[in-house]
Structures are given as structure tokens and as C-alpha cells.
Amino acid sequence: MPLIDKTLEIIEHCLKNNSYKEVETERIELKDLSNNGKWTELYSTVCAFLNTNGGNIIIGINENVRDKKYKFTGFNYHDENKLKELSAKFTDKLGNSKHLLNYFPNYEIRDFLDGKVAIIYVEKLPEDEKFVYHNKIAYKRKFTGDHKLTEKEIKAQEELKIELINAQELSIVPNTSIELINIEKLNEYIVQLNIGKKVETLKADLTTAIPFLNRKGFVREGSPTLLGMLVCGDYVEDYIQGKCEVDCYVEVKNKIAEDKQIYRENIIDLIQKSVNFVFRNTKVGITSEKGGTAQPEYPEDLVREIVNNALAHRDYKSNRFIIIEIRPNKNLMIQNPGSFQEKQRLHVDTNQGKIRRIIPIQYARNPKLTDLLKSFNRWEGKGKGLASLTDACLENLIDMPYYILSEDEIKLFVPKGKVYDDKMEIWLKCYAGYLSEKYGKELSEEENVILSYFYKSETLNRLDRYTILLTSDNNHKNIISNLEEKGLLIKNNNSTEIYPVYIVDRVLTETDYSAKLNTIFKSDFELLPDKYKNVLNAIYQHSTFGNQNEILGANSIGNFIYFSENKSIEDSKKFENFKRTIRTIFNKLEEKKFIVRKNNKKSDFKINRSYQHLSDLFENKT
């Protein structure tokens, strides 16, 4: 059911049952114009809708928010001329009249109860048309209210408009003519545009399509733009080359790629074929959760979004193509021409480590293309952008995503797995006692995920990999605040108030306890092989910070050391050989009194803090 029909149905039910349910949203407004003085309020709302995300206005309903009730006042037919004149009520900043008829699909006057209501449909303005004014004031829509735009917001939009004038998506493609616009492909776009509410008629031929093509930016000065060719142009591979190309690979070590596809298509087909390639070449397993449902290697919605993002946000001034590379059981990589804006990047070296973070600020390099993809349902409708990657990560559906940036290229890596994986579980387990004492209780699954996110983010930043900054908008503000309050997360000294950068409690990141072990074992510790030092280091770490009831044997310590160096068990034989080596080392260390059994318990050891030098660990017995 269309949104406007559902809204009217709710209001009718409330009126008949003397009940109340709030229906106004950022895109739905109720107006009672039975008092002519309230038309000014209507104009302010329409102005706000134009300047924000569009919306629908129902005229003839009075809402009393304080008393929580509706009153039906109806629409007066004598006011219909005012509806017809609505699109001419707005100006630019200088007071010049704006011709906005194209952003007002036909209004409706409907029967409702014992009278009529009028419904005004308002489309949002393109970014290069914003802002418009009513009575010298520009409004924006926020939640259910209309608010004056600030001078700062207006100035920022003016700067964006200058940038859009030079936008590559609206540039004319050389050596093309309007005959290259395919009318069937154009009508496919219009069909999608009309879903939910008809806003445009299908075009019989190019002559009748020209006004629409000009308005949408598909044609300029009688020739196709890059946007027009991407959406509905013929022979795109001949005219825009790499701009309409995605090269897809499956990389197999020491072998030629098992699967390689090069797609050169209009943008909708290009997106769909690229997404299908990823689905075809990644695994689907069965999870015990949700009744044994199929679980793809990478969430399907996320795959669609990151492919869409690459095509929507790429730099179309470059003729280079996009690359999608799948490394089986490793990661998914998408490389596209472009760069993040300076204001989106945090690149600072501090005494607490490197900061390499991407701030999730919404920025559409190609706004008309972005809007178009929404019409095709090929773009995430919530406008979450980078936050969708962090959401998937914090839902533990993927491992830590990261970027490798060069001057004019972005590589996004989405590793297979989970951010809170076996490695992170073992890491936090070895600090179980410390965490419980400091936090006052056992950490929840969500808290484990958050700590893992920050820990892995720091690790990747040290390698100059960029990770996405977690902010309060990621819906984990309370958890972050709680962890900060208990000292398990710390604000980096160089972070800002607006975009705080958190690092993990330094105790949790310490990995080398050689100085402590040297104090206990003196010079004998330095004489040990590295593998023996690693085992003693791990035992010391667990016995100092772990759960005091934890059994510390060759099995648990072997797992800890293995997963400190490896993400998962890929070769079971290699893993078993590793564990066998650890058991041998335990036997040697016990033999030479570096470790002793706890209360004579079988296979449960601790550091021998009363160690006395006996003989060389590796001397031959006679």
C-alpha cells in the first residue's frame, strides 16, 4: 500500500475511534488551511521539502499534538487555484523567481469521510538547484518540523553547487549525438521512477523525451552527457571506455585466475553482473543459527552496496576501470578510481600509535547518479554509506574492513570471517580476570565485538591501513561510553571533540613480558630459543591477567600462540604438528623448573617464581 494511502487510513481510523497515532514524519505533513492565514505555513513546509528530501502534504486535517487528537476540517475547492500556483512561490537567494513545476507531480483532491482532502506531492531538488527561498528565508526539514537554514549551511551548499557545475557526470561525451540515447532503456528508467507514484510518462520517441532528458541531466546542449550514456546510451564501450567497465577476477595462488570476466555495460546491467559475479564465486554455508539457514560468505545486501558505492562514487574524470578481486577464503577487494576528501581522512602519527581512520561523512561525488540509482533500487535507500560496513562488522557478519589509499585510487578490502573471531576470543579470554575486575562483570558479546573492532583497527592502522571511525551515529554510543568509563577504551590524546578516536586499554595491547621474565629467570631466559620464550610469555600473561581458575596447559597455551599468529586453522595437519611442538616445549620447561604444576594438578602449570638455575636446558644427559 502506498505511504499516503496508509497514512490516510490511519487518520480515518483515529477519527472514527477517537484515538490518536502520530503520522507526521520527515516526509509527511498535515495541514489545516481552513484559516487562510495558514497558507504561509504551507509554503514554508513545501520550501523545506524542496530543500531536503521531498515529501507529501495532506491538506484538510488538523492535528492537536498537545491533546493527541485529530480534527477533519476538509479542503475547500475554492482554494484549488492556490495549489496550481504553488510551484511559483519560491525564489533563489537573490529573489529571482524559480520555475519548479517539474518538482510538483500532479496534486490530488480525494474523497475523505464526508468531505475532501488535497494531497500535494513535492520532489526534492537536485543538489545543483538548492536552496530555494520563500519570503527571503530558506527552510529545511528536520524530523517533523521546518527550520531555517543557517548561513553556514547555505554557504556550504553554494560551494557544492560550484563543484557540481564542473561535475564529470554532467560533462558532454565527445563525438556523440542525441541519437545514441536508447529510448527503450530510457523508458526502463522511467518505469522504475514511477514505482509507488507516477511522476513521468513513457516517451514515444527522442523528440518528446528531450525536455525530460535535459531536466535529468542526460543531455546538454543537444548532446548526451556521461550520465545519459551510463544510463541509456548505446555503444557505451566505444564512447566512454573504462567508465563503463568492471573487471572481475578470482585470484588463486600460483595459478591463472579460475574465473575472469570483463563487463562493459550501461550502469544498471554493470552493477547487476558485477554483483552476480561475486555471488557466483563466493561460498554459501549453513549456519546453526535461525534454524539452519544458508549463510553467504559475505552478506548479500552488503555486496550490493559496496559495488554500488564503487560505481556511484568513483572518479569519472578518470578513464580507468573498476576491479573486483576475490581471494577465496581470504577477502573481497574492490578497487576504483577516486579518493576520499581531505575532511574525511584522519592521518596522524601520535605517541600512542598511528591514526588512520575514515570519517563516515556523507559525500556524493556524483549526486545525480546517486539519486538515479535510488530509483532503480540499486542504492542503499537509508543513505548510510560507510556506516553499513561498520554495521555489518559490529553485527559480526564480516571481519574488519579496511582501505588502502593511493593518490587517485581506493582499494576496499572486506575480509572473510568475523571481527570477534577465534583469535579475538582467545585474546580476551587471556585477560578475563583483569577485565572482570576492571569492568565489574563479564563482558557481553556486543562489548567483545566493540573491543575487537578497536583492537583490530589499531593493528591495521599500524600497517597504514585505513579503518572506518566509530562514531555515536554507529548506534553503539552507550557501549563505547561504558567501556570508556571503566578505562577499557581511552581517547587518543590527539583526537578531536567532534570525532574522538578511541584506543584499547594499553594493558590489553601489551604482548611482550620479557623484562618481567628476565627478572624471574635472570640470564637463563635469554639463553632460551624463541619458541620457549613465547611459551613462557604466554603462561605469564595468562597467569597474571587471566581467570585464575583457567587450566594452563600445552593445549590452551598452544591454541593461544597459534591464533596470535593465525586467523584460523587452514591446515589441520600443520596445526597438530604445532601443538605437538608445544607439548614438547612444556615437558622441557617443566623438567628444568621454569614452570611448575599448580597444586600438583595434572596439566595445569604456572611460572616458577622461585626458579633457581640448575643446568643448561639443552645439555645432553650422560
PEJO-V365137 format. One line per field, one symbol per residue. psi: psi as a letter, one per 30 degrees, with the letter a starting at -180 (. if undefined). A space follows every 50 residues. Layout:
psi: ???
//
This chain:
psi: kleeeeeeeeeeeeefghakkkfkafgkkkkjgfjffgeeeeeeeeeeee fcglakkjkgkkkjeefillkjflkkffgeeeefgefggllaffgkkkjg efgilklkjlkkbgbllkkkkklkkleffllllkhgkkllkjcglkkkkl eeeeeeeeeeeeefegkffgkkkkgllfffkjeeeefeeeeeefkekkfk llkeleeffeeeeeefgfkkhglkleeeeeegllhefffgcffgkkkklj kkkglkkekkkjkjlleeeeeeeeeeeeefgllkakkflhghlkjlekke eeeeefeeeeeegljgfkgllkkkkkjkgdlkkkklkalkleffkjjkkl fglkjikkkikkjjeieeeeeefeeghgkjffhfbffeeeeeefghflaj klkkkaehkkkkkjkkbleiaeeeeeeeefgeeeeeeefflkkleeeeee eeeeeeeeeeefggkklkkklffgggeeeeeeeeefgfkkkkfglleeik kklkkfeffkfjgeeeeeeefbfeeffkleeeeeeeeeeeeefefakffk kjaeeeeeeeeefffkeljfjeeeeeeeeeeeeeeeeeeeeggellkjhg kkhjllkjfgkkkdlkfgkkk.
//
